[in-house]
């Protein structure tokens, strides 16, 4: 609901602050007083095209703020979410627009800079204007289907169609995926089979590469150690032989020395004995050392071909990984994936048949649900047409005819909203063909037709009701027709906030609030003012509308009668 309008330097309005209540508010005043300026200012705040001509002469810029009080579930909040604009749903929504004299404009939502496009998107959710060929919403055929569905209370039927459509679309997507698999399978199966056989032969195991790399490092070190031990063993082979030869030679020398000394222990014999003992000791330790070297060699668990096999395995794994453009660690995973894909390909034709059967069943279910919805829409359309036709006569549109067209869509255009093209159509003269609502030539007739349609739809719409503005809906009518217009506006205002710009006392008398727009000034400066009228002032204004310049007691009595009706 619009609760406040703040206007600065717009055309003839220097400064104006308006508080707006619920129900029906009438705007009256002499022709040219500036009633349309207020609507232009509101349009500026809600994203209408910015025209530098709206800036009051002599002012640097015009500025307008529109304040709306909205429920927590109003769709406008979702727009703010989408645009990244912060807000508190417990607070008012403020749309503000400034327009410089050079034509540049700036837009704000809750004092956060945004674009006029965002204001316009919000404005489409917050208000409707019905007037001189500016019947927002009703002229757009895209709105006719949801309006009809809301009027017919077809939530269950539309929900079923939407749900089954989703199931049908999911089934089609799955079938299409399987068709692609089947189409590719002939070429891919041979390649996958070859790659899987290579992986099966290789039999890669999780964590194998680091284990092999560690084993190769250990075996390489062992091989080098054994080569060094082998060199040491070769050195011992010459040493022990020479030590044994030395022992024998010393022993022969000692025997001769003993014989020469007739068995006496001479100094030479003693030294030969010591030498023999030392050499024998060295020989014994050399033998022990040689045995220790042999034991050390035996401690290495090393087979000559083991390192070669380890390196061959490691190189084979890495070569396969490069060939398949993966890491060695991924080879076991890839093997499982290839096997699963082959199994899927082998069963894909059967799966495709089953998926196509599911698609066919989902299509039939959708068409059945859509047919049910179509029948419900046609029935609701007939009821709506009858209701609208009942409103047209009192509004002096008795020659016009209205119908709701529910036509089938081509199958490629079917969707979650059903199988129908819904359009509100009108024939303005007897015998004339039905056409869209834009075929109504007169702006006043268009506004009254919008009123008839809105009056018929009142209370049936889902979600938040926007502010509705009717601009001279009573154009060219008076008396009973104007009274009928006022009654319908009053009835409509029971469901939504309504502003009406009117020259009809019968319409103004039905309003809960009444603004009188006037223009005053001199040749140098003219200003538009808006006065919120009290009950007594309302009577005087309606009397003026009845009588003209000279207000009589009879006009005042007639005004009271209209207000009390």
C-alpha positions in Angstrom: 0.0 0.0 0.0 1.2 3.5 -0.9 1.3 5.5 2.4 3.2 8.6 1.4 4.2 10.7 -1.6 6.9 13.4 -1.3 7.2 15.7 -4.3 9.7 18.6 -4.9 9.9 20.9 -7.9 7.9 18.8 -10.3 6.2 21.0 -13.1 3.9 23.3 -11.1 4.4 21.6 -7.7 7.0 23.3 -5.6 6.7 21.1 -2.5 4.1 18.6 -1.6 3.8 15.9 1.1 0.9 13.6 0.9 -0.2 10.9 3.4 -2.4 8.2 1.7 -4.7 5.8 3.4 -6.4 2.6 2.4 -9.6 2.3 0.3 -10.7 4.8 -2.3 -9.1 8.2 -2.7 -10.6 10.7 -5.1 -8.5 13.5 -6.8 -10.7 16.3 -8.1 -10.1 19.8 -9.4 -10.6 22.1 -12.3 -9.1 21.0 -15.7 -5.5 22.0 -15.9 -5.1 22.2 -12.1 -2.4 19.6 -12.1 -4.0 16.3 -11.2 -2.0 14.5 -13.8 1.2 16.0 -12.3 0.7 13.9 -9.2 0.4 10.8 -11.3 3.5 11.8 -13.3 5.5 12.3 -10.1 4.4 8.9 -8.8 5.4 7.4 -12.2 8.8 9.0 -11.9 9.3 7.3 -8.5 8.3 4.0 -9.9 10.6 4.0 -12.9 8.8 5.8 -15.7 10.8 7.5 -18.4 12.5 10.7 -17.1 11.6 13.8 -19.1 13.5 17.0 -18.2 10.2 18.9 -18.8 9.0 17.6 -15.5 11.5 19.8 -13.6 9.9 23.0 -12.4 11.0 26.1 -14.2 13.9 27.7 -12.3 14.7 24.6 -10.2 17.9 22.7 -10.5 16.3 19.3 -10.1 13.0 17.6 -9.3 12.7 14.9 -6.7 10.0 12.4 -5.8 9.8 9.8 -3.0 7.1 7.1 -2.8 6.7 5.2 0.5 5.0 1.8 0.5 4.0 -0.4 3.5 4.2 -4.0 2.4 3.6 -7.4 3.9 6.5 -9.7 4.7 5.6 -12.0 1.8 5.3 -9.2 -0.8 7.1 -10.2 -4.1 8.9 -6.8 -4.1 11.2 -8.1 -1.4 12.3 -10.9 -3.7 13.3 -8.3 -6.3 15.5 -6.6 -3.7 17.1 -9.9 -2.8 17.9 -10.5 -6.5 19.4 -7.0 -6.9 21.4 -7.2 -3.7 19.6 -4.3 -2.0 19.4 -4.6 1.7 16.1 -4.1 3.5 14.1 -4.9 6.6 10.6 -6.3 5.7 9.2 -4.9 9.0 10.0 -1.4 7.7 8.6 0.7 4.8 9.9 0.5 1.2 11.1 3.9 -0.1 11.5 4.5 -3.8 13.2 7.8 -4.7 14.1 9.5 -8.0 15.8 12.7 -8.7 15.8 14.4 -12.1 18.1 17.2 -13.1 17.2 20.0 -15.5 19.6 18.6 -18.0 17.7 15.3 -18.1 20.0 13.2 -15.9 18.2 11.1 -13.3 19.3 9.0 -10.3 17.3 6.2 -8.6 17.3 5.0 -5.1 15.7 2.2 -3.1 15.8 2.7 0.7 18.5 5.3 0.1 20.7 2.8 -1.8 21.6 3.8 -5.3 20.1 1.7 -8.1 18.8 2.0 -11.6 15.5 3.2 -13.1 15.0 -0.3 -14.4 14.9 -1.6 -10.8 12.4 1.1 -9.9 10.3 0.1 -12.9 10.5 -3.6 -12.0 9.3 -2.8 -8.5 6.6 -0.4 -9.8 5.1 -3.2 -11.9 4.5 -5.1 -8.6 3.3 -2.1 -6.6 0.8 -0.3 -8.8 -1.4 -0.4 -11.9 -2.5 2.5 -13.9 -5.7 2.4 -15.9 -6.5 5.3 -18.1 -5.8 6.9 -21.4 -4.4 3.8 -23.2 -2.2 3.2 -20.2 -3.8 0.1 -18.8 -0.8 -1.6 -17.3 -1.2 -5.3 -16.8 -4.5 -5.9 -18.5 -3.3 -5.1 -22.1 -0.4 -7.5 -21.6 -1.7 -10.9 -22.7 1.0 -12.6 -20.6 -1.0 -11.6 -17.5 -4.3 -13.0 -18.7 -3.5 -16.7 -17.9 -2.5 -16.1 -14.2 -5.5 -13.7 -13.8 -7.9 -16.4 -15.1 -6.2 -19.1 -13.0 -6.6 -16.9 -9.9 -10.2 -16.1 -10.8 -11.1 -19.8 -11.2 -9.2 -20.9 -8.1 -7.2 -23.4 -10.2 -4.3 -23.8 -7.9 -4.7 -27.5 -7.6 -4.9 -28.0 -11.4 -2.0 -25.7 -12.2 0.1 -27.3 -9.5 -0.6 -30.8 -10.9 0.3 -29.7 -14.4 3.5 -28.0 -13.2 4.6 -31.1 -11.2 3.9 -33.6 -14.0 5.6 -31.3 -16.5 8.7 -31.4 -14.3 8.6 -35.2 -14.2 8.1 -35.3 -18.0 11.1 -32.9 -18.5 13.3 -35.0 -16.2 12.3 -38.2 -18.1 13.1 -36.5 -21.4 16.5 -35.4 -20.2 17.4 -38.9 -19.0 16.3 -40.4 -22.3 18.3 -37.9 -24.2 21.4 -38.7 -22.1 20.9 -42.4 -22.8 20.5 -41.8 -26.6 23.8 -40.0 -26.6 25.4 -42.9 -24.7 24.0 -45.4 -27.2 25.1 -43.3 -30.1 28.6 -43.1 -28.7 28.8 -46.7 -27.4 29.8 -48.4 -30.7 32.9 -46.2 -31.1 33.7 -46.0 -27.4 33.1 -49.6 -26.4 36.1 -50.9 -28.4 38.4 -48.2 -27.0 37.1 -48.7 -23.4 37.5 -52.5 -23.7 41.1 -52.1 -24.9 42.0 -49.7 -22.1 40.3 -51.8 -19.5 42.1 -54.9 -20.7 45.4 -53.0 -20.4 44.5 -51.9 -16.9 43.4 -55.5 -15.9 46.7 -56.8 -17.2 48.6 -54.1 -15.3 46.4 -54.6 -12.2 47.4 -51.3 -10.6 46.9 -51.2 -6.8 46.2 -48.3 -4.5 49.4 -46.9 -3.0 51.6 -49.0 -5.2 53.7 -46.2 -6.7 55.2 -44.9 -3.4 55.9 -48.5 -2.3 57.7 -49.3 -5.5 59.7 -46.0 -5.4 60.8 -46.8 -1.8 61.7 -50.4 -2.8 63.7 -49.2 -5.7 65.6 -46.8 -3.5 66.4 -49.6 -1.0 67.4 -52.1 -3.7 69.6 -49.5 -5.4 71.4 -48.9 -2.1 71.7 -52.6 -1.4 73.2 -53.3 -4.9 75.9 -50.6 -4.3 76.6 -52.0 -0.8 77.0 -55.6 -2.1 79.4 -54.3 -4.8 81.6 -52.7 -2.1 81.4 -55.9 0.0 82.4 -57.9 -3.1 85.5 -55.7 -3.5 86.4 -56.4 0.2 85.9 -60.1 -0.3 88.2 -60.1 -3.3 90.9 -58.4 -1.2 90.7 -61.2 1.4 91.2 -63.9 -1.1 94.9 -62.9 -1.8 95.6 -62.0 1.8 94.8 -65.3 3.5 96.8 -67.2 0.9 99.9 -65.1 1.4 99.5 -65.3 5.2 99.4 -69.1 5.0 102.5 -69.1 2.8 104.2 -66.8 5.3 103.3 -69.1 8.2 104.8 -72.1 6.4 108.0 -70.3 5.5 108.6 -69.1 9.1 107.9 -72.6 10.4 110.5 -74.1 8.0 113.0 -71.4 9.1 112.4 -72.2 12.8 112.9 -75.9 12.2 116.3 -75.3 10.5 117.3 -72.9 13.3 116.4 -75.5 16.0 118.4 -78.2 14.1 121.5 -75.9 13.8 121.5 -75.1 17.5 121.4 -78.8 18.6 118.0 -78.2 20.2 119.0 -75.2 22.2 116.7 -72.2 22.4 118.6 -69.5 20.8 117.7 -65.9 20.3 116.9 -66.5 16.6 114.7 -69.4 17.4 112.8 -67.4 19.9 112.2 -64.5 17.5 111.1 -66.9 14.7 108.7 -68.5 17.2 107.3 -65.0 18.1 107.0 -64.2 14.4 105.2 -67.5 13.6 102.8 -66.8 16.5 102.1 -63.2 15.3 101.6 -64.3 11.7 99.3 -67.2 12.8 97.3 -64.7 14.9 96.9 -62.4 11.9 95.9 -65.3 9.7 93.3 -66.4 12.2 91.8 -62.8 12.5 91.9 -62.5 8.7 89.9 -65.6 8.4 87.4 -64.2 11.0 87.2 -60.9 9.1 86.6 -62.8 5.9 83.8 -64.8 7.5 82.3 -61.5 8.9 82.3 -60.0 5.4 80.6 -63.1 4.0 78.0 -62.9 6.8 77.4 -59.2 6.0 76.8 -60.1 2.3 74.3 -62.7 3.3 72.4 -60.2 5.5 71.3 -58.3 2.3 68.1 -60.0 0.9 68.9 -59.1 -2.6 68.3 -61.0 -5.9 70.1 -59.7 -8.9 66.9 -59.4 -11.0 64.8 -57.8 -8.2 65.8 -54.2 -8.8 65.2 -54.6 -12.5 61.7 -56.0 -12.0 60.8 -53.2 -9.6 62.0 -50.5 -12.0 60.1 -52.2 -14.9 56.9 -52.2 -12.8 57.3 -48.6 -11.8 58.0 -47.5 -15.4 55.1 -49.5 -16.7 52.7 -47.8 -14.2 53.9 -44.4 -15.0 53.8 -45.0 -18.7 50.1 -46.1 -18.5 49.3 -43.0 -16.4 50.9 -40.7 -19.1 49.0 -42.6 -21.8 45.6 -42.0 -20.0 46.5 -38.5 -18.8 46.0 -39.3 -15.2 48.3 -39.8 -12.1 49.4 -43.2 -11.1 47.3 -43.0 -8.0 44.2 -42.6 -10.3 44.8 -45.8 -12.3 42.8 -48.1 -9.9 39.9 -45.6 -9.8 40.0 -45.3 -13.6 39.9 -49.0 -14.0 36.7 -49.2 -11.9 35.2 -46.3 -13.8 36.0 -47.9 -17.2 34.4 -51.1 -16.0 31.2 -49.3 -14.8 31.0 -47.3 -18.0 31.3 -50.5 -20.1 28.5 -52.1 -18.0 26.4 -49.0 -18.4 27.0 -49.1 -22.2 26.1 -52.8 -22.3 22.8 -52.1 -20.5 22.2 -48.6 -22.1 20.0 -49.9 -24.9 17.7 -51.6 -22.4 17.8 -48.5 -20.2 17.0 -46.3 -23.1 13.9 -48.4 -23.9 12.8 -48.2 -20.3 13.5 -44.4 -20.3 11.5 -43.9 -23.5 8.6 -45.8 -22.0 8.8 -43.5 -19.0 8.8 -40.4 -21.3 5.7 -41.7 -23.1 3.9 -42.4 -19.9 4.9 -38.9 -18.4 3.7 -37.2 -21.7 0.3 -38.9 -21.5 0.0 -38.0 -17.8 0.9 -34.4 -18.6 -1.6 -34.2 -21.5 -4.3 -35.6 -19.3 -3.6 -33.1 -16.5 -3.3 -30.3 -19.1 -6.6 -31.3 -20.6 -8.3 -31.2 -17.2 -6.7 -27.7 -16.6 -7.9 -26.6 -20.1 -11.5 -27.6 -19.3 -11.3 -25.8 -15.9 -9.9 -22.7 -17.6 -12.7 -22.7 -20.2 -15.3 -23.0 -17.5 -13.7 -20.3 -15.5 -13.4 -18.2 -18.7 -17.1 -18.5 -19.3 -17.9 -17.5 -15.8 -15.5 -14.5 -16.0 -16.9 -13.4 -19.4 -20.5 -13.6 -17.9 -19.4 -11.5 -14.9 -17.6 -8.9 -17.1 -20.6 -8.7 -19.4 -22.8 -8.0 -16.4 -20.6 -5.1 -15.5 -20.4 -3.5 -19.0 -24.0 -2.4 -19.3 -24.1 -0.1 -16.2 -20.8 1.3 -17.4 -22.3 2.4 -20.8 -20.4 -0.3 -22.6 -23.5 -2.4 -23.4 -22.6 -2.7 -27.0 -19.2 -4.3 -26.2 -18.8 -8.0 -25.8 -16.1 -9.8 -23.9 -14.7 -13.3 -24.1 -11.9 -15.3 -22.7 -10.1 -17.2 -25.5 -8.5 -20.5 -24.4 -6.6 -21.8 -27.4 -4.3 -24.9 -27.6 -0.6 -24.4 -27.9 1.6 -26.4 -30.3 3.3 -29.3 -28.6 6.8 -27.7 -28.8 5.4 -24.7 -26.8 3.9 -26.8 -24.0 5.2 -25.9 -20.5 4.7 -26.0 -16.8 1.7 -23.6 -17.2 -0.3 -26.0 -19.3 -1.2 -26.3 -23.0 -3.2 -23.1 -23.4 -2.9 -19.6 -24.8 -5.2 -17.5 -22.7 -6.3 -14.1 -24.0 -8.9 -11.6 -22.9 -10.7 -10.4 -26.0 -13.3 -7.7 -26.8 -15.6 -6.8 -29.6 -16.5 -3.1 -29.3 -19.4 -3.1 -31.8 -22.1 -5.5 -32.8 -20.9 -7.8 -35.5 -17.3 -6.7 -35.1 -14.7 -9.5 -34.6 -13.1 -10.2 -31.3 -9.7 -8.7 -30.8 -7.3 -7.9 -28.0 -8.1 -5.2 -25.4 -6.0 -2.6 -27.3 -8.7 -2.6 -29.9 -10.8 -0.3 -27.6 -10.1 3.1 -29.1 -11.3 5.4 -26.4 -9.1 6.0 -23.4 -12.2 6.5 -21.2 -13.8 3.3 -22.5 -10.5 1.4 -21.9 -10.4 2.6 -18.3 -14.0 1.6 -17.8 -13.5 -1.7 -19.4 -10.5 -2.2 -17.1 -12.7 -1.3 -14.2 -15.3 -3.9 -15.2 -12.7 -6.5 -15.5 -11.1 -5.6 -12.2 -14.5 -5.5 -10.5 -15.2 -9.0 -11.8 -11.8 -10.3 -10.6 -11.9 -8.6 -7.2 -11.2 -10.9 -4.4 -10.1 -13.7 -6.7 -6.5 -12.6 -7.3 -3.7 -14.4 -5.5 -0.9 -12.6 -3.6 -0.5 -8.9 -2.8 -2.9 -6.5 -4.6 -1.2 -3.5 -6.1 -2.3 0.1 -5.8 -4.8 0.8 -8.7 -5.0 4.2 -10.3 -7.9 5.1 -12.5 -7.3 8.2 -14.5 -10.6 9.8 -15.7 -12.4 6.5 -15.8 -15.6 8.5 -16.0 -14.6 10.4 -19.1 -17.7 11.1 -21.3 -20.3 9.7 -18.9 -22.5 11.0 -16.1 -25.6 10.4 -14.1 -26.3 6.7 -13.6 -23.2 5.5 -15.5 -21.0 7.7 -13.3 -22.7 6.4 -10.2 -22.1 2.8 -11.5 -18.4 3.7 -11.9 -18.3 5.0 -8.4 -20.0 1.9 -6.9 -17.5 -0.4 -8.7 -14.6 1.7 -7.6 -15.9 1.5 -4.0 -16.3 -2.2 -4.2 -12.9 -2.6 -5.7 -11.4 -0.5 -2.9 -12.6 -3.1 -0.5 -9.9 -5.4 -1.9 -7.1 -3.0 -2.8 -6.0 0.6 -2.5 -7.5 2.7 -5.3 -6.8 6.3 -6.5 -9.2 7.8 -9.0 -8.8 11.1 -10.9 -12.3 12.2 -11.6 -14.6 15.0 -12.7 -17.7 13.1 -11.6 -19.4 14.0 -8.3 -21.0 10.6 -8.2 -17.5 9.0 -8.2 -16.0 11.5 -5.8 -18.9 10.9 -3.3 -18.0 7.3 -3.0 -14.4 8.0 -1.8 -13.1 7.5 1.8 -10.5 10.3 1.2 -10.8 13.3 -1.1 -7.9 15.5 -2.4 -8.7 18.8 -4.1 -6.1 19.9 -6.6 -5.9 23.6 -7.3 -3.7 26.0 -9.2 -2.8 29.6 -7.9 -0.4 32.3 -8.6 0.3 35.2 -11.0 1.8 35.6 -14.4 5.3 35.2 -12.9 4.7 32.1 -10.8 2.0 29.5 -10.8 1.8 26.6 -8.3 -0.3 23.5 -7.9 -1.5 22.8 -4.4 -3.3 19.7 -2.9 -5.7 20.0 -0.1 -7.0 17.0 1.9 -10.7 17.7 2.4 -12.7 17.3 5.6 -16.3 16.0 5.4 -17.7 19.6 5.2 -15.1 20.6 2.5 -15.9 17.4 0.6 -19.6 18.4 0.5 -18.7 21.9 -0.9 -16.3 20.4 -3.5 -18.9 17.9 -4.7 -21.5 20.6 -4.8 -19.1 22.7 -7.0 -18.7 19.7 -9.3 -22.5 19.5 -9.5 -23.3 23.1 -9.9 -20.2 24.7 -11.4 -19.0 28.2 -10.4 -22.2 29.2 -8.6 -22.8 26.8 -5.7 -26.4 26.7 -4.6 -28.1 25.1 -1.6 -29.7 22.6 -3.9 -26.3 21.6 -5.1 -25.2 21.2 -1.5 -28.2 19.1 -0.7 -27.5 16.9 -3.8 -23.9 16.6 -2.7 -25.1 15.4 0.8 -27.4 12.9 -0.8 -24.6 11.5 -3.0 -22.3 11.2 0.0 -25.0 9.5 2.1 -26.0 7.0 -0.6 
